[in-house]
Amino acid sequence: MDAQTLMREIERDKVFYKKSGGGVTFSGGESLMQHGFVLEMLKLCKSAGLHTAVDTCGEVPWKNIFEVIEFTDLFLYDIKPFDTKFALDNFIKLAKTNANIQVRIPMISGKNDNSEYVADIIDIIRGHDVCLLPFHKLGIGKYAALGVPGPSENFERPSDESISAIAQTLRNEGCTVEIH
């Protein structure tokens, strides 16, 4: 689908976006792997007066992120327990631009549900809005239907106590925290 065709589809819901306060989010895998198309769509959305968001984990060249900043109202930036220094460096660069960022942290038992993990990332995310996303197994059926092993089969949801403790630690460090 080309950008103009997609934009016509998006504009069909413009009334809904205005009433709900919503907008258009570019996500799915890593949307910034197709940053040229995403940039074109962001420009079209902004010219139509729509709120824009980009969901990313930052595992793309900095140029891909930098080029969309001007047209992005909100970055939903996933910080995962398996992130590379590259993704975290991109987050630091993005934060220095004063972009509006919501940090999203998928919480996985035994991977990042501990104070050591928070200590590793707190200097990077201090003061940001953070959304903790406790792991769930809703996607396992999709992997089974496709006949492929799911990366989540061995993962578990952290305890409520662990999630609450991490949320409080982040709040103590100046973060606004939501748990979803």
Secondary structure, DSSP 4 states (H G I P E B T S, - for coil): --HHHHHHHHHTTHHHHHHHT-EEEE-SS-GGGGHHHHHHHHHHHHHTT-EEEEEE-S-S-HHHHHTTGGG-SEEEEE--TT--HHHHHHHHHHHHTT--EEEEEEE-TTTT-SHHHHHHHHHHHTTSEEEEEE---TTHHHHHHHTS--TTTT--PPPHHHHHHHHHHHHHTT-EEEE-
